Amino acid sequence: MGQIALEGMEFFAFHGYYDEEQKIGNKYGVDLYITTNLHAAGASDRLHETVNYEVLYRVVREEMMAPARLLEHLGHRVLDRVLEEFPYIEAVKVSVSKFNPPLGGICHRARVTLERQRGA
């Protein structure tokens, strides 16, 4: 087994609990870690033997572009899609961050981290 990570993905999107947040939008960050068998790709040097980073990014981007109220909901959607699109992935971990959340004070980001094992 091995891990593939896409770290520091950034999106401008229209999420938030308050209607105003969904109108003005904000910047969000996503870090994604997947656990899968990397032996075949390591031996063959062929893209079809592993997870295509470009496809993985597209899946995350599509979920980030669909509005949600909660970071928790976004994280669960990303987990669901990744496991659906890539049936050979064993586990997924995702962190979704909202930059400068409207809390009435200084806070660089609010973050939710979720993990799921296939079949759990």
C-alpha positions as CSV (number, residue, x, y, z in Angstrom):
1,M,0.0,0.0,0.0
2,G,1.0,3.6,-0.5
3,Q,-0.4,7.1,-0.2
4,I,-1.1,9.7,-2.8
5,A,-1.7,13.3,-1.7
6,L,-3.0,16.4,-3.3
7,E,-2.2,19.2,-0.9
8,G,-2.9,22.9,-1.0
9,M,-5.7,22.8,-3.5
10,E,-7.5,26.2,-3.4
11,F,-11.0,27.1,-4.7
12,F,-13.2,30.2,-4.6
13,A,-16.7,28.9,-3.9
14,F,-20.0,29.9,-2.5
15,H,-20.4,27.8,0.7
16,G,-21.5,28.9,4.2
17,Y,-24.2,28.6,6.8
18,Y,-25.4,32.1,6.3
19,D,-27.1,33.1,3.0
20,E,-24.8,36.1,2.7
21,E,-21.7,33.8,2.6
22,Q,-23.3,31.9,-0.3
23,K,-23.8,35.1,-2.2
24,I,-20.3,36.7,-1.8
25,G,-18.2,33.5,-1.7
26,N,-14.9,32.8,0.0
27,K,-11.6,31.0,-0.6
28,Y,-11.4,27.3,0.5
29,G,-8.5,24.9,0.8
30,V,-8.6,21.1,0.4
31,D,-5.9,18.5,1.3
32,L,-6.6,15.0,0.1
33,Y,-4.8,11.8,1.0
34,I,-5.7,8.4,-0.5
35,T,-4.4,5.0,0.4
36,T,-4.1,2.5,-2.4
37,N,-1.9,-0.2,-3.8
38,L,0.9,1.5,-5.7
39,H,2.9,-1.7,-6.6
40,A,1.6,-2.1,-10.1
41,A,2.3,1.5,-11.1
42,G,5.7,1.4,-9.5
43,A,6.6,-1.7,-11.5
44,S,5.0,-0.7,-14.8
45,D,5.4,3.1,-14.9
46,R,1.9,3.3,-16.5
47,L,-0.7,5.8,-15.6
48,H,-3.6,3.4,-15.9
49,E,-2.1,1.4,-13.0
50,T,-2.6,4.2,-10.5
51,V,-4.8,7.2,-9.7
52,N,-4.7,9.9,-12.2
53,Y,-4.0,13.2,-10.2
54,E,-5.8,15.2,-12.9
55,V,-9.0,13.1,-12.5
56,L,-8.7,13.2,-8.7
57,Y,-8.4,17.0,-8.8
58,R,-11.4,17.3,-11.1
59,V,-13.6,15.2,-8.7
60,V,-12.6,17.5,-5.8
61,R,-13.2,20.6,-7.9
62,E,-16.7,19.5,-8.9
63,E,-17.7,18.9,-5.3
64,M,-16.3,22.2,-4.2
65,M,-18.2,24.1,-6.9
66,A,-21.6,22.7,-5.6
67,P,-22.8,25.0,-2.7
68,A,-23.0,23.6,0.8
69,R,-23.8,25.1,4.2
70,L,-21.2,23.1,6.2
71,L,-17.6,22.1,5.8
72,E,-18.6,18.7,7.2
73,H,-21.0,18.2,4.3
74,L,-18.4,19.2,1.8
75,G,-15.9,16.7,3.3
76,H,-18.4,13.9,3.2
77,R,-19.3,14.6,-0.4
78,V,-15.6,14.5,-1.4
79,L,-15.1,11.2,0.4
80,D,-18.2,9.7,-1.3
81,R,-17.1,10.8,-4.7
82,V,-13.5,9.7,-4.5
83,L,-14.6,6.2,-3.2
84,E,-17.2,6.0,-6.0
85,E,-14.9,7.1,-8.8
86,F,-11.9,5.0,-7.7
87,P,-13.2,1.6,-6.5
88,Y,-9.6,0.3,-5.9
89,I,-8.8,3.0,-3.3
90,E,-8.7,1.6,0.2
91,A,-9.0,4.8,2.3
92,V,-9.5,8.5,1.9
93,K,-8.7,11.4,4.2
94,V,-9.8,15.0,3.4
95,S,-9.3,18.3,5.1
96,V,-11.6,21.2,4.0
97,S,-10.7,24.7,5.2
98,K,-12.5,28.0,4.9
99,F,-10.1,30.9,4.9
100,N,-10.9,34.0,7.1
101,P,-14.3,32.6,8.4
102,P,-16.7,35.3,9.6
103,L,-16.3,34.8,13.4
104,G,-16.1,38.4,14.5
105,G,-12.4,38.1,15.1
106,I,-9.1,37.0,13.6
107,C,-9.0,33.4,12.5
108,H,-6.9,32.4,9.5
109,R,-9.0,29.3,8.7
110,A,-11.6,26.9,10.0
111,R,-10.9,23.3,9.1
112,V,-12.7,20.0,9.2
113,T,-10.9,16.7,8.6
114,L,-12.7,13.4,7.8
115,E,-11.4,9.9,7.1
116,R,-13.1,6.9,5.7
117,Q,-12.0,3.3,5.0
118,R,-13.7,1.4,2.2
119,G,-16.5,-0.7,3.5
120,A,-16.7,1.2,6.8
